[in-house]
C-alpha cells in the first residue's frame, strides 16, 4: 500500500510540471484574458502586477503571454475575483465573477 501511495505522489508531482508557467511575451505567443461583468473602476492584476482598470464596456481585454497566470480583480483593498487561468497562445479566455 505504501508503495502505491508513493507511486501516485510521484505521478502527481510529475504532472505538475506539465502546465507551462506564465511569461510575458507578445506577438505569436500572445493571448488575451477578457474580464466580463466586473465593477467599473476595479483594478485588474495579472501575476501580481496591476495591468488595467475595468472600463465602461462589458468586456475588458488584457494581453498576456501563453501559459498559466494568477489573476485578481480588486476594488480598493477588497479582492472581488481571484483565479489561476491557463491560456494557450493566440486564444482568448473570458473570466467573470
Secondary structure, DSSP 8 states (H G I E B T S, - for coil): -HHHHHHHHHHHHHHHTTS-B-----GGGEEEEEEES--TT-EEEETTEEEEE--SSSEEEEEEESEEEEEEEEETTEEEEEEEEEE-TT-EEEEE-
